[in-house]
Amino acid sequence: MPTEVPDSPLWKSSSAGSEDAVGTCLVRSGTSRIIVVNRRDAPSGIEDSDLALRLFGRDSVADGIGGDHYQLNKLAIWNRHATDGIEFAFFNLAPGSRRVSRGAECGHAGVAVALVAGPDRPDEPVRVRNVDTGQLLEVASHGASKGRSGAFLAKVIHDPAITVMNEAELVATSPTGDELRWETVPAGNIFALVPSLNTCDDEAARRQIQRVTLEWARDTGRVNATAEFIRTISYDARWEDAARCRVDAVCHNGSEKHHSLPVSGSSALCTHLAVHRLRSAGLPPSTDPNRFRIEFDLTSVSGTETVTVEAERRSGDWGILSTSCSTNARLLLEGITFLSR
């Protein structure tokens, strides 16, 4: 005779009714897996944060469609507006906890939303906006990609154009007595951009950088001034000429090393380097003296991508119009998820 399984929180979803059904898509975007939900396909009586936790698995990852790594616990809830186009809110679980966080920047989530919510014609660019950070992405199929799979170009639109990075130079002393110097850039998340690729491999030095960056963010009243929004990117940059640069970079989220650079991190780093380059003299002549393009060969753990920064000169000053990053995405699954209770 079969053994009867007693009631358990892990089996609560077995009693879910139609009121707990949510239309969901799973999308591999970059090195993350994103749950994508159209708000109209979710129960109206459930708050977004509770919906996120129940999709991830309220009591256990076995009771949801999240995973045991923070890059598998990401959710984008989107809406389509008649005037504002496609907007989304991004949710994730803070590493090592079952606490839902909202308000971070995630360009790969924006790409996933564009893939699901965009038009049937994949060659048409789709604009999506993160409602919490305001970041605007223009996403288009790249190369020979067709449909809901392949290479995509995620262009971060800077409106107004960036003329000076909203940054601060910070200095601290490492536990071994060495001077640590870096620049901090708020870009949805708060990025500590650390020259010298291997600096953040030292856990003690990385923690010191994260701690001082967090103190600066709190003291200056920055949005998202909590530890979960602090990212460190250590890098080496080698300029081949005025318009091309090779960059090696590593990103850490707390103690976790990213498998790739996030779109927002790639954009923040390359925009930062471009602004400093455009401030310097000696730019080569171009066909249009008021337009300039800088290309970065950006290498991380997952490989090399090309990041393109477009700049325009207005009233004598250079401004960054957009920063484009290449990534890959594909639809993994589309269907109905029954929420645990």
N, C-alpha and C positions, 0 to 999 in steps of 0.2 A: 504494500500500500504506500502511496506517496506520503511523505511527511508534510504536515501542514506548517506553513511558514507563519510565525506570529507577526502581529502588526508591528511595524518599525518605522521610524522617520524616513528610512531609506526607501520605503515602499509607499509613501503617501501619494505619489503621483499616480498610483494604480487606481485611485478613486477620483481622479480629476474628471471634471465634466466639461461641457462645451464652453462654459464661462472661463475656463482656465486654458483654452487653446490659443496659441499664438502662432501666427504665420512667421516663419523664420527662414533666413538664408545663412549658410556658413560660407565664408569667403577666406581663402588663403591670400593674404596681401603682404608682400614683403616676406618677413619671417614670422609674421603674426597670423593668428586665426581669429577672424572677426565675426561675431554674431551680428547680423543686420536685421533690423525690424522696422517695418513701416508702422508708425504709431496707430494708424487706423486699423491695422490687423491685430492689435493687442486689446485686451479688455480695458474699457475706459475707467473702470473702478479701481485699477491697480496703479499706485504711484510708480513713476519711472524707476526710482531707486530700488523699490521692492521687486519690480519686474526684473531688474538686472540681477538681483541676488537669487531670485527663484530660477532664472535661466542658468546662472552659473552653478547653482546647487546650494540651497540654503544651509543644509547641514553637512553636506559632503559633495565632493565633485562627482561621485557616482550617481547623484540625484539630479544632475543637470547636464548641460552640454558644454560646460567650461572644461578646464583641465587643471593639472597640478603645477602649471607654470604661469607666471603673470602674462606671458605673451599669448596664452590660450584663454585668458579671462578678459576679453575685450568685447564691448557691445556698443553699437551705434544705433540709436533710435532716430529715425528721420521723418520729416514732414515735407510736403510740397506746398509752397505758397504761391498764390497767383502773382504776387509782385516781387517777392524775395527769392523765388526759385527754391532750390533744395537746401534745407538746413538740417543739421543733425546735432544731437547731444552725445557725448562720448562718456562711457562708464567703464571702469575696470576695478579689479580687486587689487588692493595694495599688496605688494609682495609679502608672503608669509602670514596673511590674515584672511578673514572672511568678511572684511569691511569694504563696502562699495564706495568708490571714489568717483566724483564727477568734476569735470572742469579742466582736465589735462588736454594738451594738444596731441593729436595723433593723425598724421597725414595719411598713414596706411588705412586708417578707418575711413577717412574721406574718400580714398580711392575705392574702397569696398562699397561705400554708399553710391558712388558714381556708377560703378559696375552694375549694381542691382537696380538703382532708381533711374538710370539714364535712358535715353531713347534707344529704340531698336537698332538704329543705324550707329554702329560703333565708331564711325569716323567723325561723328559730331562731338565737339568738346562739351563737357558737362561741368557746370560750376556748382560747387557745394561749399557751404559755409558752416563752420563750427560755431554754434550759437553762444558758447561760453567764452571762447577766446577771440572770436571775430575773424579768425584766419579764413581767407577765401582761396580755394583751390580750383583750378581749371584742369580737368582730367580728360585726356584723349588717348585713344589707342595709338600705339607707337610701332612703327615698322610694319610688319606683315600681320600683326595681331588682328583677329576678328572675333566678334562675339564676346562671350564672357570669360575669356581666357587669353593670357599672353602678356606682352609688354605694354606698359602704360607710361605716359608722361604726366607727372603731377607738377603743375606750374603754380607756385605760390604767388598770388597777385598782391603787390604792395601798393595799397591805396590809402593815404597818399604815398608818393615815392619816398624811399628811405634815403635821406641825405647824411644823417649821422646816426650810428647805431646807439640805441638807448642802453648804454653799457657802463660798467664801472671797472676800474682796475683794482684788484685786491691783492694783498700781500699777507703771507703768514709764514711761520717757521715750522718746518716739519719736526716730528719727534726726534729725528737724528741731527737737528740743528741746521739743516739746509733751508735756504730761502725758497719759498714757493710763491710764484707770481702768475696771475691769470686774469682774464677778463670775463665778466659776467654779463650775459645777454638775456633779458626776459623776452621770450617768444612763445607765449602760451605756457610751456614749461619754463623753468629757469635754468639756463645752460651756463656752466662754468667751463670756459674754453681755455684749456691748459696747454701751452706750448711744451713740446717734448713728449713724444709718443708714449714713453714708458713710465712717465711720472705716476699715473694713476694705477699702475700695476702694484705699487706699494700700498697695501690696504690702509696703513696708518696715515700716509700722506693724503690718500683719497678721502678718508674720513675727515681729516683736518680741513681740506678744501670744501667739502660738503657742509661742514659745520659753520665755517666762516661765511660761506655763501648764503646759508640759511639765515644767519644773524643779520647780514646785510639786507636780505630781502625783507625781513621783519622790521628792521630799523627804518627802512625807506618806504614801508607801507605797500610793498608789491603785492599784486594779486597772486594767489596760490603760494603764499609764503609758508609752506609746510614741507617737511622732509620728503614726502612722496613725489613732489614736483621738481626736486632738484636733480639735474643730470650733469655728469661730468663728461666732457669730451676732450681727451688728450690727443694731440696731433703734431705732425711734422709737415711743413709746407715748403715746397721747392718751386720757385718761379722759373719757368723755362724762358718766358719772355713776358711782355706786359699784358698779354691776353691769354696766357695759358699757365696753369699751375698744377703740380702733382701734390696730392695730399694723402697722407696715411693717417687714419683716425680710429679711435676706440671710444665707445660710449659705455658708461656705467650708470645704472639706475640703482642707487644704494650700493649694495654689495654685488648686484647682478650685472654681469657683462652682457650687453646687447649682442645678439647674433648678427645684427646689421645696424647701420645708423638709421635712426628714425628720420622720416622725411623732414620733420620740423628741425631736427638736429643738423641734418645736411644743409638745409636752407639757412639756419642761423650761422653755422660755421662759414659757409662759402660767401654769404652776404657780408658777414663781418670782415673776411679777408678782402673782398672786393671793395668795400667802402674805404678801407685803409689804402688799398692800391690806387684807387681813383683820387685820393687826396694827394698822392705823390706826383711829382712832375715827370715829364718825359714820356707821356703816352704817345704811341706811334700814330701817324696820320691814318685816317680811314676814309672810306667813300663818303660817309656822312659824318662831319665833324661833331655833330651833336648826339650821335648814337655810338654806343660801344658795347661789345660783348666780351665777356670773360668766361672761359671754359676751365672747369676743374676736373681732373681725373682723380676721383675720390675712392680710395681703397680702404675697405674695412674687413672684418672677419669673413664676411660672406662674398667678397669679391670686389670688383671695380665698377663704378658707375660714373657717368658723365653728368655733371651739374653745370647748368648754364645760367649765368647772371646777365640780364639785360639792363643797360643803364642809358639814361638820357640826360643831356645837359640843358638846363633851363635857367635863364638869366645868369649864366656863367657858372652855375653850381651843378655838379653831377648828382643824380638821384637814381636809386635802384628801382626799376619798374617791376621786375619779376625774377624769381629764382626757380628754375625747372629741374626736377629730379626724375630719374628713370626708376621704375620699379616693375615688379611682376605681380599679377593677381589672377585668380581664377575662382569661379564658383564651384564649391565643393558639394553643396547640398541645398535643396530647397524643399520646404514642406511645413508640417505642423508640429509644434512642440507643446506637450502638455505639462503645465507647470506643477511643481510639487506644492503642497499646501502647508 
